[in-house]
Amino acid sequence: QGVSSAASDVYKRQITFRARGTTGIISVQPQFNGKGSKNLLSDAELFEDWKKYEVSFTAPADAKTFSCAIYSWNRLGHFEIRDFSVVLKEEKKEEK
């Protein structure tokens, strides 16, 4: 029931996209300043029909650049991506 200040807010980002393909699995890794993040969607099942995927992450304070690797490592076949977006999600910390 308290008033929230900016200092108590946590800012997260979320990647959303739709994918389909024949590789069987897909992995997603946000990258900051050219280095991979620990926030990883690893080996998610990939289908021949379109499916929505979501990956949430927090950017490090020193992040100057952002990129995202979407891959299917050592797999034969192909995959397609549609409707890729990165959005800022504001979440309030609960006060004790």
Secondary structure, 3 states (H helix, E strand, C coil): CCCCCHHHEEEEEEEEEEEEECCCEEEEEEEECCEECCCCEEEEECCCCCEEEEEEECCCCCCCCEEEEEECCCCCCCEEEEEEEEEEEEEECCCC
